[in-house]
Amino acid sequence: MTPEGLAARRAALRILDAVLRRGQTMDNAAQVARDLPPADAALASAIAGETLRRLPDLDALIDGATRQRLPDDSKARTVLRMALAQKIGLGTPDHALVATALPLVDGGPRRLVHGVLGTLLRKGLPSLDAPRLPADVEERWRAAWGEEVVLAARRAIAHRPLLDLSFADHAAESEFPEGVSLAPLHRRLDHHGAVTMLPGFGEGRWWVQDLAASLPARLVPASAGRVLDACAAPGGKTMQLAAAGHRVTALDRSESRLARLRDNLARTNLHAETVTADALDWSPGESFDALLLDAPCSATGTFRRHPEVLYRARASIIADSADLQSRLLERSADWLRPGGSLVYSVCSLEPEEGEQRIEAFLSARADFRIEPPPLLADGVTPHSGGWLRVLPGMLEAEGGLDGFFTVHLVRTA
Ligand SMILES: C[S@@+](CC[C@H](N)C(=O)[O-])C[C@H]1O[C@@H](n2cnc3c(N)ncnc32)[C@H](O)[C@@H]1O
């Protein structure tokens, strides 16, 4: 008889393989579960996610329970990681863990897996509520931000973050009954289910956006007018800009992502002109009063929601991103009128993609200066360099934030 929940575990195994061996995003990898009933597909993603949140510590537990070292990419190791993650992260009962783990290694080292799992379950598992990050990431972040930030990141990765909503106007926000507001036009909810079930979704009263991701658009001066959102899709920041009354051009090179942006605008009843183009080839017919460049990046700041980014963002990916960011900055800067505002942002915790890009840009462009930001949310203090650097540990008691960098530059001449 097939144990209940085996299909979800099989799908989780394939998702982890796609993420860890083939470098796919969780969203893409999770497509393997699209034909399963929704509850099984959700369980497959939850198991894969809980596994990725604690991978180095799960591996240490496994290695401590067997003298026969299992290869990193072996199915047996992944099955054991998944079983331990289910126990620690999802509270799955032992009998269900064993019953769904063993069929996954049929034809493989089934006895070994059974033995390791039995040993670890008998000993009792640690709670792992501040699990280690991959060693190369910890090393990078320790060098860039210090030990406190690494420890805060460990605490942050253990849990799925709370849900942040952005509102188009104060009337929509005040009608929303739930949550805590940490900044104007923002509410934070302890909600982990489908967002489509929340009140006001169908009427487009709000959209999902981490509070940190809402900071860059808040830096665009209210008086700006014609604004180019140069890497716009799926449109969180475009909606903020349109809701603030700007005349927005939303550009992105990905047509499928722009289609999502158009859906978002239609749902929220907001307006922006959309352009499908590569910003490195495109030229506007006229100059803009403000430019928001939310550049493509390693996305390591989103590790709480997407723990797989920590396994994808190797040094070469960060270096390639930094190169693209510099080219996007250099090219788009000329589309601004003198006196106009350029807001640059990345959802990255790598200084190469944030501080260093802006330092390099400013050393090449004497016609730009930093405009220090106001206080946008309590606990998000501007850096003395004039930018906003959101790190793990900020607003931790309130549920934390994604890692982010954003800066407001003004074209002086
Ligand atoms: C960080 S995401 C933008 C998120 C968006 N600003 C939001 O708030 O929803 C970066 C976007 O840049 C786009 N992109 C990457 N390279 C580009 C290029 N050369 N020209 C235009 N868009 C590009 C990607 O397709 C992606 O949608």
The ligand as an SDF file (V2000), in Angstrom:
LIG
                    3D

 27 29  0  0  0  0  0  0  0  0999 V2000
   14.3340   43.1390   -9.0080 C   0  0  0  0  0  0  0  0  0  0  0  0
   13.3220   42.7900  -10.3550 S   0  0  0  0  0  0  0  0  0  0  0  0
   12.2290   44.1650  -10.3520 C   0  0  0  0  0  0  0  0  0  0  0  0
   11.1290   44.1180   -9.3140 C   0  0  0  0  0  0  0  0  0  0  0  0
   10.1430   45.2580   -9.4890 C   0  0  0  0  0  0  0  0  0  0  0  0
   10.7840   46.5500   -9.4800 N   0  0  0  0  0  0  0  0  0  0  0  0
    9.0530   45.2520   -8.4400 C   0  0  0  0  0  0  0  0  0  0  0  0
    9.0920   46.0540   -7.5010 O   0  0  0  0  0  0  0  0  0  0  0  0
    8.1170   44.4540   -8.5690 O   0  0  0  0  0  0  0  0  0  0  0  0
   14.3600   43.1600  -11.7050 C   0  0  0  0  0  0  0  0  0  0  0  0
   13.6890   43.1790  -13.0470 C   0  0  0  0  0  0  0  0  0  0  0  0
   14.6440   43.6440  -13.9990 O   0  0  0  0  0  0  0  0  0  0  0  0
   14.3520   43.0680  -15.2460 C   0  0  0  0  0  0  0  0  0  0  0  0
   15.5490   43.2240  -16.0720 N   0  0  0  0  0  0  0  0  0  0  0  0
   16.7230   42.5580  -15.9790 C   0  0  0  0  0  0  0  0  0  0  0  0
   17.5990   43.0200  -16.8970 N   0  0  0  0  0  0  0  0  0  0  0  0
   16.9790   43.9970  -17.5800 C   0  0  0  0  0  0  0  0  0  0  0  0
   17.3540   44.8520  -18.6470 C   0  0  0  0  0  0  0  0  0  0  0  0
   18.5630   44.7720  -19.2050 N   0  0  0  0  0  0  0  0  0  0  0  0
   16.4380   45.7450  -19.1170 N   0  0  0  0  0  0  0  0  0  0  0  0
   15.2060   45.8140  -18.5690 C   0  0  0  0  0  0  0  0  0  0  0  0
   14.7910   45.0250  -17.5640 N   0  0  0  0  0  0  0  0  0  0  0  0
   15.6560   44.1280  -17.0620 C   0  0  0  0  0  0  0  0  0  0  0  0
   13.9530   41.6440  -14.8970 C   0  0  0  0  0  0  0  0  0  0  0  0
   13.1470   41.0860  -15.9200 O   0  0  0  0  0  0  0  0  0  0  0  0
   13.1840   41.8460  -13.5810 C   0  0  0  0  0  0  0  0  0  0  0  0
   11.8040   41.9310  -13.8120 O   0  0  0  0  0  0  0  0  0  0  0  0
  1  2  1  0
  2  3  1  0
  2 10  1  0
  3  4  1  0
  4  5  1  0
  5  6  1  0
  5  7  1  0
  7  8  2  0
  7  9  1  0
 10 11  1  0
 11 12  1  0
 11 26  1  0
 12 13  1  0
 13 14  1  0
 13 24  1  0
 14 15  1  0
 14 23  1  0
 15 16  2  0
 16 17  1  0
 17 18  1  0
 17 23  2  0
 18 19  1  0
 18 20  2  0
 20 21  1  0
 21 22  2  0
 22 23  1  0
 24 25  1  0
 24 26  1  0
 26 27  1  0
M  CHG  2   2   1   9  -1
M  END
$$$$
